[in-house]
Amino acid sequence: MFARLKKALRSSYVRLLEEEIARERAETERLRAENRALMNSLLGTAGFPPVVFPEAPKPQPLPRLRKRSWHQIQAWRETEARSSRADAESTTEEGKSRANGAS
């Protein structure tokens, strides 16, 4: 019932785009299969064993990005600045200790 309602409310343009994407994916799969068959045929003619190709990776849905508040963004920037400052201080201290040890 919900699927019918969702389908009825979806615009025809979006539906056309989704159908086009589905057709293009099917065409891509067909072309990949044809290319594998042609390559294995050529390899067989040359006396090499056929190549087994791994399954093409399936597209994964992207996770929904969470909106961050300004407070969270500011805290993240402060933490990043502190860590970069600490990294810079540790590298300068290492340089000083090497210079003192080499003298």
N, C-alpha and C positions, 0 to 999 in steps of 0.2 A: 504494500500500500504506500509506504513512504517512498519506495523507488519510483512508483508511477507519478507521485506528486512532484518529486524532485525532477524527473524527466520532463514533466509538463511545464515546470517553472523555468527550466533552463532555456536560454535563448537558442535560436536556430543557428546563429553564427558560431557559438561555442560548440554546439553539436557537430557542425561541419568541420571545425578545426580538429576536434577529437577524432572524427572519422578519417580525416586526412592523415593525421599522425599514425593511426592504426594501419592504414594502407601503406604508408612509407616504411613502417617497421616490418611489415610482412614482406614488402619488396626487398628491403635490406637483407632479411633472413634468407630469402630465395637467392639473391645474388651471392651471398656468402657461401651458401651450400653449393651453388654452381661453380664458384671459384675453387672451392676445396676439391670438387670432383675433377675439374680440369687440371689442377695442379697434380693430383694423385695420378691422373691418367698420364700426364707427361712424365712423372717420375717412374711410373710403371714401364713406360716405353723405353726409358733410359736404363732400366734395370735396378732401380732403387725401390725399397719397400714403401708402401703408402704411409703418409704422415697422419697421425691421429691428432686432431685439433681439440683443445679444451673447449668446453661449452662457453659461449659468449656470456659475459656478466649481464645479469638482469638489472634493469634500472631500479634503483632503490628510491623510495619516496624520501624527500628531504624533511628533516625534523623541523617542526614549527619553531621559528625564532622567537625568543622571549624578549619583550621590550623591557629595557632597563630604565630605572628611574635615574634622575640626575644625581641623587645621593650615591647610588650604586656605581655609576660611571665615575664620579669623583673619587670614591674610595678605591676603585680599580686603578685609576691613574696615579693616585698617591702610592699605592703598593708597588706599582711598576716603577715609579721614579725612585723609591727607596731601594729596590733591588738593583736597579741600574747604577745608582750611586755607590752601593756596597760593592758591586762588581768593579767599578772604576777605582775605588779606594784599595781594594785587595790587589789589583794589578799594579798600582803605584807603589804599594808597600813591598810587593815582590821585587819590583825594579830597584827600589832603594836597598833592600837586603842583598840583592845580587851585586849591586855596585859596591857596597861596603865589604862584602865577602871577597870580591875580586881584588881589592886594594892591598 
